[in-house]
């Protein structure tokens, strides 16, 4: 993944985005329709066996390393969803037998564990991941073996695959609503702070383009690797730039170091608020400092008033090992298992090709805690509501903005005139 990081840093440098399209290899980061038309080698034969009373599924989450602060809960809620589905009769009458693996916040490990789950454990599908780097590591493996991967976290978009279903937000369902909210609040200057990997760099490239469209000036941009927590130098630059808001695309435990440096430097939510896309109900109290008054853009909050949310919260709080609070990524992970169940039942089969065909031929919905979500069978993303929340003293979020209905997924931002095709192609290739 180091190569990807270097390539992104080169291609996303100031002034280089538009011309970068001519410098990248054709075919990198191909879309679903591009992949279908290429002469890719045939996928390895599946060893999945559903002739008995069970179906094996793989759960792949970072239970150790810097991302464990977020991914442990995702793992646990997948267990809860599996237990619920089993208690309700399983999938096509078969009980879920899940195999848990630790991605260890290490992208080669995610690839190795994916191959093990598909070729040795013979799972019918894999659920998990968090960072885009983990997803990028899994993607070529599930495509090679024609497996299925269900990815539960918001990400930078610019991707689709016949072997991945995305239940977290794509860019137009989280990043763009956040920018629209900032513009509605009269924000004129913005500082970008992110972890140094695929998602923050690609998301910030998109933010910069949309900021220009909105008349918002980007007054600084800083990155720190996921495995480093010292933000002192970078926050000093934020103080000097004096932005109206900070747009935070930091992930994992590195957020703790960022928040510490933020307060140590004398910054406050009253004068320089943060809007985050990776700090949710579970992360907020783990920051080591009260974060009341800062903001986050998500599609689900525990405070959301929907018919199914109270029962979901109650079930989660009663589940062994529960963190006690719900959040967007864990809710999206919960959805992912029910989406798989709906797909299998629509197909009448655990076969990957049959499932993908069922996604195209049927309207697949899940009555989720965030509301009734609908699958787009072509790009494998789901519709989602947009929400902006302000952190209160209980580390919950008071919703201050909500979208007018559900937002249809547009992972390639094809409906936005300010996102030119040459830049889109360059970013797709750069992300890999």
C-alpha positions in Angstrom: 0.0 0.0 0.0 3.0 2.3 0.2 3.0 2.5 -3.6 -0.6 3.7 -3.6 0.2 6.4 -1.0 3.1 7.7 -3.0 1.1 7.7 -6.2 -1.8 9.6 -4.6 0.6 12.2 -3.1 2.0 12.8 -6.6 -1.2 12.9 -8.5 -3.1 15.0 -6.0 -0.5 17.7 -5.7 -1.7 21.2 -6.4 -2.3 21.8 -10.1 -1.6 18.2 -11.1 -5.1 16.6 -10.9 -6.3 17.5 -14.3 -3.1 16.5 -16.2 -2.7 13.3 -14.1 -5.1 11.3 -16.3 -2.5 11.1 -19.0 0.1 9.7 -16.6 -1.7 6.8 -15.1 -2.1 3.3 -16.5 -5.4 2.6 -18.2 -7.7 0.2 -16.4 -6.7 0.9 -12.8 -9.7 1.2 -10.5 -12.0 0.0 -13.3 -15.7 0.4 -12.8 -18.1 -2.6 -12.7 -19.1 -2.1 -16.4 -15.4 -1.7 -17.4 -14.4 -4.8 -15.6 -17.2 -6.8 -17.2 -16.0 -5.8 -20.7 -12.4 -6.7 -20.1 -10.8 -10.1 -20.8 -10.0 -10.9 -17.2 -8.9 -14.4 -16.3 -11.7 -16.7 -15.1 -12.2 -16.7 -11.4 -10.9 -19.7 -9.4 -13.6 -22.4 -8.7 -15.4 -21.8 -5.5 -15.2 -24.4 -2.7 -18.3 -23.1 -0.9 -20.4 -26.0 0.3 -24.0 -25.3 1.3 -25.3 -28.9 1.0 -25.6 -29.2 4.8 -27.5 -27.2 7.5 -25.0 -24.3 7.7 -23.4 -21.6 5.6 -20.0 -20.3 6.4 -19.4 -16.5 6.5 -16.2 -14.6 7.2 -15.9 -11.6 9.5 -12.7 -9.7 8.8 -12.0 -6.8 11.2 -9.0 -5.1 12.8 -9.2 -6.4 16.4 -5.6 -5.2 17.1 -3.6 -2.1 16.0 -4.7 1.5 15.5 -8.1 0.7 14.0 -9.2 -1.6 16.7 -10.7 1.4 18.5 -13.4 1.4 15.8 -13.5 -2.0 14.2 -14.0 -4.1 17.3 -17.6 -2.9 17.6 -18.2 -3.6 13.9 -17.1 -7.2 14.6 -19.3 -7.5 17.6 -22.4 -6.2 15.8 -21.8 -8.6 13.0 -21.9 -11.4 15.6 -25.2 -9.9 16.9 -26.8 -9.8 13.4 -25.7 -13.4 12.8 -27.2 -14.5 16.1 -30.5 -12.7 15.3 -30.7 -14.2 11.8 -30.0 -17.7 13.2 -32.7 -17.3 15.8 -35.1 -16.3 13.0 -34.3 -19.5 11.0 -31.1 -18.6 9.2 -30.6 -17.8 5.5 -32.6 -20.1 3.2 -33.0 -22.3 6.2 -29.3 -22.6 6.9 -27.6 -21.5 10.1 -24.8 -19.0 9.8 -21.4 -20.4 11.0 -19.1 -17.4 11.2 -15.3 -17.4 11.2 -13.7 -14.3 12.7 -10.3 -13.1 11.5 -8.1 -10.2 12.6 -7.0 -7.8 9.9 -4.6 -6.3 12.5 -4.7 -2.8 10.9 -2.3 -4.2 8.3 -3.4 -4.1 4.7 -1.4 -7.2 3.5 -2.9 -9.1 6.3 -6.4 -8.2 5.1 -5.5 -9.7 1.7 -4.0 -12.8 3.2 -7.0 -13.4 5.5 -9.4 -12.8 2.6 -7.6 -15.5 0.6 -7.7 -17.9 3.6 -11.4 -17.3 4.2 -12.2 -18.0 0.5 -9.9 -20.9 -0.3 -9.4 -22.7 3.0 -12.5 -21.8 5.1 -14.7 -21.8 2.0 -16.9 -18.9 3.2 -19.8 -17.8 1.0 -19.2 -14.1 1.8 -16.9 -11.8 3.9 -18.0 -8.9 6.0 -15.8 -6.2 7.4 -12.9 -3.7 6.8 -12.9 0.0 7.7 -10.2 1.9 5.9 -10.1 2.2 2.2 -6.6 0.7 2.2 -8.1 -2.5 3.8 -10.8 -2.5 1.1 -8.3 -2.0 -1.7 -6.3 -4.9 -0.3 -9.4 -7.2 -0.3 -10.8 -6.1 -3.7 -8.4 -7.9 -6.0 -8.6 -11.1 -4.0 -12.4 -11.4 -3.9 -12.4 -10.5 -7.7 -9.8 -13.2 -8.4 -11.8 -15.9 -6.5 -15.3 -14.5 -7.4 -16.1 -14.1 -3.7 -18.3 -11.5 -2.0 -17.2 -8.7 0.3 -19.6 -6.5 2.2 -18.0 -3.2 3.2 -19.7 -1.1 6.0 -17.9 2.2 6.2 -18.2 5.6 4.5 -15.5 6.1 1.9 -14.2 8.3 -0.9 -16.3 6.7 -3.7 -14.9 6.4 -7.2 -15.2 2.6 -7.0 -17.6 -0.3 -7.8 -17.0 -4.0 -8.1 -19.2 -7.0 -9.0 -17.7 -8.6 -5.9 -18.2 -5.8 -3.3 -21.4 -4.4 -1.8 -21.1 -1.1 0.0 -23.4 -0.3 2.9 -21.6 2.8 4.1 -21.9 6.2 2.4 -20.2 7.2 -0.8 -19.1 10.7 -1.3 -22.3 12.3 -2.4 -24.1 10.9 0.7 -21.7 12.2 3.3 -18.9 14.5 2.1 -21.1 16.7 -0.2 -23.9 17.1 2.5 -21.2 18.2 5.0 -19.9 20.8 2.5 -23.4 22.0 1.8 -24.0 22.4 5.5 -20.8 24.4 5.9 -21.8 26.7 3.0 -25.3 27.2 4.5 -23.6 28.3 7.8 -21.6 31.0 5.9 -18.2 29.2 6.2 -15.6 31.0 4.0 -12.3 29.2 5.0 -11.6 25.6 5.7 -8.6 23.6 6.8 -8.2 19.9 5.8 -6.7 17.4 8.3 -6.5 13.8 7.4 -4.7 10.5 7.8 -2.2 9.7 5.1 -3.9 7.1 3.0 -6.4 6.6 0.2 -9.6 7.9 1.7 -8.5 11.3 3.1 -6.4 12.2 0.1 -9.0 11.3 -2.4 -11.9 12.8 -0.3 -9.9 16.0 0.1 -9.2 16.3 -3.6 -13.0 16.2 -4.1 -13.6 18.6 -1.2 -11.2 21.1 -2.8 -13.1 21.0 -6.1 -16.5 21.5 -4.5 -15.1 24.2 -2.1 -14.2 26.2 -5.2 -17.7 25.8 -6.5 -19.1 26.9 -3.2 -16.8 29.8 -2.8 -15.0 28.3 0.2 -11.2 28.9 0.5 -9.0 25.9 1.5 -6.4 27.6 3.8 -4.3 24.5 4.6 -4.1 20.7 4.2 -2.1 18.4 6.5 -1.8 14.6 6.8 -0.3 12.2 9.4 0.1 8.4 9.0 -2.5 6.2 10.7 0.1 4.7 13.0 1.2 8.1 14.4 -0.7 10.2 17.0 1.4 13.4 17.2 -0.4 16.3 15.5 1.4 19.1 17.3 3.2 20.5 14.2 0.2 20.2 12.0 -2.2 21.8 14.5 0.2 24.8 14.8 -0.4 25.4 11.1 -4.1 25.3 11.7 -3.7 27.9 14.4 -1.7 30.1 12.0 -4.3 29.7 9.2 -7.2 30.5 11.5 -9.9 28.7 9.5 -13.7 29.0 10.1 -13.8 25.2 10.3 -11.6 22.2 10.2 -12.7 19.3 8.0 -11.4 16.1 9.7 -10.8 12.9 7.6 -8.6 11.3 10.3 -9.3 7.7 11.1 -8.6 5.5 14.1 -6.7 6.2 17.3 -4.8 9.0 15.5 -7.9 11.1 16.2 -6.9 11.0 19.9 -3.6 12.7 19.2 -5.3 15.3 16.9 -7.9 16.2 19.5 -5.2 16.5 22.2 -3.1 18.8 20.0 -6.2 20.8 19.1 -7.0 21.7 22.7 -3.4 22.0 23.7 -3.1 24.7 21.1 -6.0 26.6 22.5 -8.5 25.8 19.8 -12.1 25.5 20.7 -15.4 24.4 19.1 -16.7 27.9 19.6 -14.0 29.6 17.6 -12.7 26.8 15.3 -15.1 23.9 15.2 -14.3 20.5 13.7 -16.6 18.6 11.3 -15.6 14.9 11.2 -16.5 12.0 9.0 -15.0 9.2 11.2 -15.7 10.2 14.8 -19.0 8.7 16.0 -20.7 7.9 19.3 -18.1 5.3 20.3 -15.1 7.3 19.4 -16.2 10.6 21.0 -15.8 9.5 24.6 -12.5 7.8 23.7 -10.8 11.1 22.6 -9.4 11.7 26.1 -11.0 15.2 26.1 -14.5 16.5 26.0 -15.4 17.2 22.4 -18.8 18.9 23.0 -19.7 21.4 20.3 -17.9 19.8 17.4 -19.7 18.2 14.5 -19.9 15.0 12.4 -21.5 14.1 9.1 -23.1 10.6 9.1 -26.1 8.8 7.8 -27.1 7.3 11.1 -26.9 8.6 14.7 -28.1 6.9 17.8 -30.4 9.9 18.4 -32.2 9.3 15.1 -35.9 9.0 15.4 -37.0 6.1 13.2 -39.3 3.2 13.8 -36.6 0.5 14.1 -33.9 2.4 15.9 -35.2 2.0 19.5 -35.3 -1.8 19.2 -31.8 -1.8 17.6 -30.3 0.2 20.4 -32.0 -2.0 23.0 -30.7 -5.2 21.4 -27.2 -3.8 21.1 -27.0 -2.6 24.7 -28.1 -6.0 25.9 -25.7 -7.9 23.7 -22.6 -9.5 25.4 -19.5 -7.3 24.9 -21.5 -4.3 23.7 -19.9 -0.9 23.8 -23.3 0.4 25.0 -23.7 3.0 22.1 -24.6 2.6 18.5 -22.9 4.4 15.6 -23.1 4.8 11.8 -20.3 2.2 10.9 -21.6 -0.5 13.2 -25.2 0.1 12.0 -24.0 -0.1 8.4 -22.3 -3.4 9.3 -25.5 -4.7 10.9 -27.3 -3.8 7.6 -24.7 -5.6 5.5 -25.6 -9.0 6.9 -29.3 -8.4 6.4 -28.6 -7.1 2.9 -26.8 -10.4 2.2 -29.7 -12.4 3.5 -32.1 -10.4 1.3 -29.9 -11.0 -1.8 -29.5 -14.7 -1.2 -33.3 -15.1 -0.7 -34.0 -13.1 -3.8 -31.6 -15.3 -5.8 -32.7 -18.5 -4.1 -29.0 -19.4 -4.0 -25.7 -18.6 -2.4 -24.0 -18.5 -5.8 -22.3 -15.1 -6.4 -23.4 -14.7 -10.0 -27.0 -15.6 -9.1 -26.8 -13.0 -6.2 -25.5 -10.3 -8.5 -28.3 -11.1 -11.1 -30.9 -10.9 -8.3 -29.6 -7.5 -7.4 -30.2 -6.3 -10.9 -33.6 -8.0 -11.4 -35.2 -7.1 -8.0 -35.7 -4.1 -5.8 -33.7 -5.2 -2.7 -34.5 -3.2 0.4 -33.6 -3.5 4.1 -35.8 -2.0 6.9 -32.8 -0.6 8.7 -32.4 1.5 11.9 -31.6 4.5 9.6 -34.8 3.8 7.6 -35.7 1.7 4.6 -32.6 1.5 2.4 -32.7 0.4 -1.2 -29.9 -1.3 -3.1 -28.7 0.0 -6.5 -28.1 -3.3 -8.3 -25.7 -1.7 -10.8 -23.2 0.0 -8.5 -23.8 -2.1 -5.4 -24.3 0.9 -3.1 -27.5 1.7 -1.1 -29.6 4.8 -0.7 -29.0 6.7 2.6 -30.3 9.7 4.5 -27.8 12.5 5.2 -27.4 14.0 8.7 -25.1 16.5 10.5 -24.8 16.1 14.2 -23.4 18.3 17.0 -21.7 16.5 19.9 -23.4 17.2 23.2 -22.2 16.7 26.8 -23.3 13.0 26.8 -21.2 12.3 23.7 -24.3 11.8 21.7 -25.2 13.9 18.6 -27.9 16.5 18.4 -29.0 16.5 14.7 -28.8 20.0 13.3 -29.4 19.2 9.6 -31.0 16.4 7.7 -31.3 15.7 4.0 -34.7 16.0 2.2 -35.3 12.2 1.9 -32.8 9.5 1.0 -29.8 10.3 -1.2 -29.3 7.9 -4.1 -25.7 6.7 -4.4 -23.5 8.3 -7.1 -20.0 6.9 -6.3 -18.4 8.5 -9.4 -20.1 11.9 -8.9 -21.3 11.8 -12.5 -24.2 14.1 -11.7 -21.9 17.0 -10.6 -20.7 19.4 -13.3 -17.9 20.7 -11.1 -16.3 17.3 -11.1 -14.7 17.0 -14.6 -14.2 13.6 -16.2 -10.4 13.9 -16.6 -10.0 14.6 -12.8 -12.4 11.7 -12.1 -10.4 9.3 -14.2 -7.1 10.4 -12.7 -8.4 10.0 -9.1 -9.9 6.5 -9.9 -6.5 5.4 -11.3 -4.6 7.0 -8.5 -6.7 5.3 -5.8 -6.0 2.0 -7.5 
